[in-house]
Amino acid sequence: MQAITVHDRDAGVSGLALTDLPDPHAAENDVIVRVHAAGFTPGELAWPGAWTDRAGRDRTPSVPGHELSGVVTELGYGTTGLSVGQRVFGLADWTRNGTLAEYVAVEARNLAPLPADIDHVTAAALPISGLTAWQALFGHAHLATGQTVLIHGAAGGVGSLAVQLARGAGARVVGTGRAADRDTAHDLGVDTFVDLQAERLEDVGHVDVVFDVIGGEILDRSTALVRPGGTLVTIARPVTVHPADGRAVFFVVEPDRARLADLAARVRDGRLKPIVGSVRPLAESPDAFAPGRRTPGKTVIRVTEG
């Protein structure tokens, strides 16, 4: 099969290349999926799991990418709940070869059935962004109707879904980003938008929840905006500056088949719409990883037509 691989962690993005690899093997409780569309996280080559397996052993050449939508072609021993020929979407394991390949081996529990009326590109934009947004807002911050949430990167892949989910829960939403993101953020439903390059973040005032995907100075400054009893949640890095009278949570998204099914149902009935900013063929994946490349929403790699 063809796959995007990387051999040298020092080479970074420049080390990504389209190569031929053996087809993956289905271990116990695995399925093999013919990948139709895949997603990736731009910074994932810096993650330890990009280079080592669960035991810490080198596993290069590595295949990046962790989101996928496709069709099951093979079941591993003991696999239940899915069938050959079924359309599925979900997450690949962090420490195994990923989804920027024609085929991938995935634990069956990390996948959910994909309804026939959701296309593969849309589905590939959902798993990490959708699960991250949901787990941040409701699993960790316990966002409730009538509360105010500050969502950084409101027009991005994760932030755009977080805005829609928060609005659907009856929360007031303050979104941040660049000036070019303002119209997109308002179309998504933010009540107030803050241009982080030209406006004062501190003028937002106190909020019940901060959801951060940016890190750095923005994360540190946001802690002062959390009202007593509120929560700051981030996926960027562990928190070093904590709210004076509130909670701070750093987390890594976890697979959740039931929640994936719920997200798909929201897409079907129009309550949730992933923003796909760019669709690239598999061979152009290395260019899509390039530092500084920025498009609204999520970049999706189309691996297989159909």
C-alpha positions, 0 to 999 in steps of 0.5 A: 500500500501507499502511505506517508512515512517519516523516518527521522524525528530530527528531519520533522516535516521535511522528512515526510514522504510518500512510500510503499509499505506492507499492508497492516496486520489485524491484531486481536479486536482490530479491524482493517479499514480502507481509508477514504479520508484522513485527518492529522494534527499539525504538531503531532510529529513532536508527540512521543507516540509518533516515534515509539510504541506503547513499550517505548520502542522505536517504530520508525518508519512511522505513518502519521495521522489519527483521524479516518473515515473509510470502509472495513475490509478485514476483521481481527480475531475476536472483533465484534460490533463491526462487519466487513464492508461497513462504513466507519469513522473514528480515531487510530491509536496514538502509538501505532501507524496512523491514517495517512495510508491506504489501509490502517489497523484500528481497534474496533472500539475506537470506531463508530458506524458512519451513516450513508448520508455523511461523506467521508471528507466530512466524517474525517473532520469530526473525530479529534476535533469533535471529541476534543470539543465535547470532552473539554466543554462538558466532560471537564468544564461541565458547561451548563445552559446560561453560562458564558464560555470563552473559546480561543481559536473559534474558527479553527477545526476544534474551536468551530465545533466547540462554538456550535456545541456550546451554542446548542447547550444554551451557553453565551459564547465569546470567541477569539482569533484573528481579524480574518476569523471574525465573520466565520466566528459570527456565522458559527454563533459567537455572541462576541468576537475578540481579535487577539492581534488588535483587541484586549483579551482582558476586556472580555471580563469574567467567564464561567469556562475558558477553552484554550487551544492556543497555549503560551501567553494567551493561556496564561492571561486567560486564567485571570478571566475565570470567575470563582468556581469556574474552569479553564480547560486546555489541550495546548500544554499543562497549566502553569498559571492557575485561576485564583479561585477555579479549576484548571484542566489539561487533557488529551482527547480519548476515543468514545464510540458512543459520542462519535455516534452522537456527533454524527447524528448532530451532523445529519440533522444540521445541528453541527457542521465541521468546517473543512478548510482544505482537501488534499490528495495523499501525495500532498500531505507533507505540504499540508503539514508545513509550519505556518500553513493556516486555513480556516477549519480542518485540513482533510486528506483524501486518500481514496475516491468514492 
